[in-house]
Amino acid sequence: MSTNPAPAPPKRSARIPMAGMLGLGLITDFLDSLGIGSFATTTTALKLGKVVDDDEIPGTLNVGHSIPSMLESVLFLTALSVDLLTLVVMVGAGVLGAWFGTGIVVRWPKRTVQRAMAFALLVTAGFIVLRQFNTLQVTGGSLGLSGWKLAVAAAASLVIGALTSLGIGNYAPTMALTYMLGMDSKAVFPVMATAAALILPTAAVQFFRAGRFDRRTALGLTLGGVPGVLVAVYLVKELPKRELLWVVVAVLLYTSVSLLLSARKTEQELESVGAPVPNA
């Protein structure tokens, strides 16, 4: 009788054609360049399609969307104006938060990651709803922040950077923050894009070291995301974003509930085999 161990089952993403991975990257980064964000939409697709394990979703997002986010940053910085001090302070705080936040998340058990992502999606949905009702819409504001407003922006960016490691993304909360502080909506895009361009690789390094991401899916997101950014920035002028954002809110709520149910199932599986259930 052979004592050789059975081969490990293939990653679930291996059942998805690479063309599907490329298409997902193209669509999500296309939406990201329009200000809708890529993390929430990608999380929904990966969860509903059962593409990767839940605990690998945050790492896959950060690794897969890093390069398209860098491209966005370059394009927005060359096309739009923003105060340099505001840009440096907010981006620096976000990167710092991402580094320490990811260092914590990579050590979390699967059930904790599931619950944290569910909460992150609810927060994102809340920001989008506020934006839809124009509660946060500001035009004709300043190109930068100073004084106590800049201090508030730095502190909030630190938290936003940490939350990026959970898959919440930085676009929706950064947009809400800067609008409330009186920045012009056009000046927000370089801040969001540059922050993402540095926050995502910062988090991706730690996820990569820990092996907490799906390599094939991340590659598809990267290769598909680059043309998605280019199409959105150079070719698309008008899109019915309000209607699309309501659809995004609906799927975010559904995915959040699904993650909570998955977390409960994970807990029940641990209990059934007598394994200790983490408190978090």
Buried (B, 14 or more C-beta within 10 A) or exposed (E): EEEEEEEEEEBBBEEBEBEBBBBBBBBBBBBBBBBBBBBBBBBBBBBEBEBBBBBBBBBBBBBBBBBBBBBBBEBBBEEBEBBEEBBEBBBBBBBBBBBBBBBEBBEBEBBBBBBBBBBBBBBBBBBBBBBBEEEBEBEEBBBBBEEEBBEBBBEBBBBBBBBBBBBBBBBBBBBBBBBBBEBBBBBBBBBBBBBBBBBBBBBBBBBBEBEBBBBBBBBBBBBBBBBBBBBBBEEEEEEEBEEEBEEBBEBBBBBBEBBBEBBEEBBEEBEEEEEEEEEE
